[in-house]
Amino acid sequence: MNPERCRTVHATLEAAYGPQGWWPAQTPFEVMVGAVLTQNTAWTNVERALERLTGRIELTAEAILALDEAALADALRPCGYFNIKARRLRTFCQGFLAGGGLAGLAALDTPGLRRHLLDIPGVGPETADDILLYAFERPVFVVDAYTRRVFARLGLLRGDEGYETVRAAFETALGADVPLFNAYHALIVRHGKEVCRTRPRCQTCCLSAGCPAAAVT
């Protein structure tokens, strides 16, 4: 990953879209819950599920675990796969409390915290890194499908690299910078949703001048 090109892409996206204000949540624990629920669904669906859930209980790990699993699944219905997500959220809450809650987990160094999160069933690398970056403000770059698509089209990735390879490439190119990682990931998601879609809208793309994929469309 070329550091200068990587920063130029960020600057271009920021000029086009402005600050994104991610992650939309009131507390670190709400960030964690959202990260679990957003798997395989749109964020608008997560927001509806969180609204239903917080209308019934206080948003704490203890309250979620005290809720009957069927009732939890019903609250999560808007985010899809609600039975699976109810089980995953309960499992996450158990792992959260087993790690000492927010204070206990925050006391871990970043590699140790990441290992703890990944040891929780249902938490994969992207979910763990969402939590690390947005809930704990650790300098971990989040890689998702939009990242792969945008940067493969720009010629900065092949597109078939493993998750850890891509994450390390961004972190090496950008240095340990939490605000930058936060802003950059949010901008990539917005660009991937609105412009660099499966069928790209190259005519309206702010990155098209330096994009090999745009040159052939």
C-alpha positions as MATLAB code, in Angstrom:
seq = 'MNPERCRTVHATLEAAYGPQGWWPAQTPFEVMVGAVLTQNTAWTNVERALERLTGRIELTAEAILALDEAALADALRPCGYFNIKARRLRTFCQGFLAGGGLAGLAALDTPGLRRHLLDIPGVGPETADDILLYAFERPVFVVDAYTRRVFARLGLLRGDEGYETVRAAFETALGADVPLFNAYHALIVRHGKEVCRTRPRCQTCCLSAGCPAAAVT';
ca = [
       0.000    0.000    0.000;
       1.515    3.283   -1.105;
       1.261    5.694    1.886;
       1.007    8.865   -0.190;
      -1.676    7.433   -2.460;
      -3.559    6.065    0.529;
      -3.665    9.503    2.163;
      -4.621   11.164   -1.120;
      -7.637    8.868   -1.417;
      -8.703    9.822    2.098;
      -8.321   13.537    1.383;
     -10.360   13.212   -1.799;
     -13.166   11.314   -0.066;
     -13.193   13.787    2.822;
     -13.459   16.721    0.414;
     -16.349   15.020   -1.364;
     -18.375   13.846    1.639;
     -17.204   15.736    4.711;
     -17.152   14.359    8.276;
     -19.356   11.301    8.808;
     -19.647   11.347   12.596;
     -19.187    7.620   13.142;
     -20.028    5.478   15.186;
     -23.615    6.590   15.938;
     -24.033    5.511   19.585;
     -24.428    6.999   23.055;
     -22.058    4.647   24.930;
     -19.186    2.256   24.177;
     -21.442   -0.690   25.044;
     -24.019    0.502   22.514;
     -21.237    0.526   19.912;
     -20.477   -3.100   20.785;
     -24.104   -4.162   20.548;
     -24.435   -2.388   17.210;
     -21.303   -4.066   15.892;
     -22.768   -7.488   16.696;
     -26.168   -6.671   15.212;
     -24.937   -5.032   12.001;
     -23.565   -8.296   10.620;
     -25.346   -9.033    7.309;
     -27.795   -6.154    7.554;
     -28.118   -2.428    6.897;
     -27.477    0.019    9.717;
     -31.014    1.417    9.451;
     -32.298   -2.020   10.480;
     -29.923   -2.062   13.454;
     -31.225    1.333   14.545;
     -34.787    0.036   14.516;
     -33.783   -3.036   16.500;
     -31.911   -0.939   19.065;
     -34.910    1.347   19.442;
     -37.164   -1.633   20.131;
     -34.666   -3.148   22.549;
     -34.035    0.039   24.521;
     -37.770    0.618   24.702;
     -38.028   -2.587   26.731;
     -34.853   -2.764   28.807;
     -31.850   -0.715   29.823;
     -29.016   -1.336   27.381;
     -26.613   -3.225   29.649;
     -25.110   -6.683   29.404;
     -26.869   -7.722   32.609;
     -30.276   -6.595   31.362;
     -29.828   -8.332   28.011;
     -28.885  -11.595   29.722;
     -31.844  -11.301   32.077;
     -34.227  -11.008   29.132;
     -35.807  -14.224   27.892;
     -34.117  -15.281   24.642;
     -37.418  -15.348   22.743;
     -38.207  -11.830   23.942;
     -34.727  -10.679   22.967;
     -35.148  -12.195   19.513;
     -38.486  -10.425   19.119;
     -36.886   -7.083   20.025;
     -34.170   -7.685   17.430;
     -36.594   -8.701   14.684;
     -35.959   -5.604   12.482;
     -32.264   -6.443   11.995;
     -32.894   -9.854   10.415;
     -31.602  -13.282   11.453;
     -33.005  -12.247   14.814;
     -32.913  -15.674   16.454;
     -29.235  -16.111   15.557;
     -28.419  -12.557   16.570;
     -30.198  -12.965   19.903;
     -27.955  -15.938   20.678;
     -24.861  -14.095   19.480;
     -25.688  -11.020   21.497;
     -26.231  -13.080   24.639;
     -22.928  -14.871   24.039;
     -21.204  -11.536   23.502;
     -22.644  -10.162   26.743;
     -21.347  -13.217   28.600;
     -17.878  -12.643   27.140;
     -18.092   -8.941   27.929;
     -18.854   -9.616   31.589;
     -16.316  -12.448   31.806;
     -13.662   -9.967   30.710;
     -14.546   -7.605   33.529;
     -16.997   -5.401   31.668;
     -15.967   -2.093   30.145;
     -13.317   -1.327   32.760;
     -11.771   -4.779   32.656;
     -11.598   -4.903   28.877;
     -10.300   -1.332   28.619;
      -7.394   -2.300   30.878;
      -6.153   -4.853   28.330;
      -3.580   -3.897   25.747;
      -4.832   -3.865   22.170;
      -3.541   -7.328   21.142;
      -4.953   -8.868   24.323;
      -8.298   -7.140   23.899;
      -8.509   -8.251   20.279;
      -7.776  -11.855   21.273;
     -10.478  -11.720   23.942;
     -13.044  -10.403   21.456;
     -12.135  -12.962   18.801;
     -12.492  -15.749   21.366;
     -16.180  -14.873   21.759;
     -18.238  -17.095   19.416;
     -19.855  -15.082   16.649;
     -17.259  -12.280   16.743;
     -15.081  -12.228   13.647;
     -12.206   -9.897   12.733;
     -14.358   -7.109   11.285;
     -16.727   -7.057   14.267;
     -13.820   -7.178   16.706;
     -12.079   -4.306   14.938;
     -15.279   -2.237   14.844;
     -15.394   -2.608   18.622;
     -11.691   -1.885   19.069;
     -11.774    1.277   16.964;
     -15.139    2.767   17.823;
     -15.782    1.583   21.387;
     -12.231    1.489   22.776;
     -10.550    4.002   20.451;
      -7.685    1.674   19.609;
      -5.641    2.264   16.425;
      -7.020   -0.684   14.470;
      -8.152   -0.234   10.862;
     -11.484   -1.859   10.011;
     -11.578   -3.794    6.740;
     -14.888   -4.612    5.079;
     -16.220   -5.536    1.647;
     -16.321   -1.880    0.606;
     -12.633   -1.490    1.438;
     -11.694   -4.432   -0.748;
     -13.879   -3.297   -3.636;
     -12.794    0.346   -3.675;
      -9.079   -0.287   -3.240;
      -8.943   -3.209   -5.668;
     -10.525   -0.998   -8.321;
      -8.004    1.730   -7.504;
      -5.211   -0.802   -8.006;
      -4.001   -0.510   -4.409;
      -5.096   -4.050   -3.522;
      -5.350   -7.233   -5.556;
      -8.660   -7.928   -3.832;
      -7.906  -11.473   -2.729;
      -5.619  -10.697    0.235;
      -6.496  -12.052    3.660;
      -8.146   -9.788    6.214;
      -5.037   -9.398    8.371;
      -2.886   -8.576    5.354;
      -5.173   -5.751    4.296;
      -5.508   -4.423    7.844;
      -1.728   -4.399    8.300;
      -1.250   -2.661    4.961;
      -3.501    0.245    5.968;
      -2.041    0.516    9.455;
       1.508    0.561    8.077;
       0.660    3.126    5.406;
      -1.223    5.477    7.741;
       0.461    4.998   11.113;
      -1.407    4.577   14.400;
      -4.063    7.277   14.101;
      -7.473    6.603   15.689;
      -9.290    9.710   14.344;
      -7.970    9.037   10.833;
      -8.940    5.361   10.940;
     -12.400    6.311   12.194;
     -12.989    8.928    9.512;
     -11.436    6.883    6.696;
     -13.480    3.745    7.318;
     -16.702    5.756    7.476;
     -15.864    7.517    4.206;
     -15.042    4.224    2.467;
     -18.400    2.796    3.533;
     -20.270    5.842    2.251;
     -18.407    5.827   -1.067;
     -18.911    2.085   -1.484;
     -22.638    2.329   -0.825;
     -23.336    5.370   -2.965;
     -20.828    5.318   -5.827;
     -18.367    2.411   -5.961;
     -21.157   -0.137   -5.939;
     -21.182   -3.619   -7.459;
     -22.130   -1.775  -10.632;
     -20.018    1.377  -10.170;
     -21.191    4.887  -10.918;
     -17.868    6.024  -12.315;
     -19.320    9.135  -13.956;
     -19.991   10.643  -10.515;
     -16.927    9.254   -8.710;
     -14.532   11.685   -7.048;
     -11.741    9.101   -7.417;
     -12.256    8.311  -11.097;
      -9.286   10.387  -12.333;
      -6.818    7.998  -10.697;
      -8.839    4.803  -10.981;
      -7.785    2.152  -13.523;
     -11.249    0.540  -13.310;
     -12.939    3.821  -14.277;
     -10.711    4.117  -17.332;
     -12.151    0.925  -18.813;
     -15.847    1.463  -18.029;
];
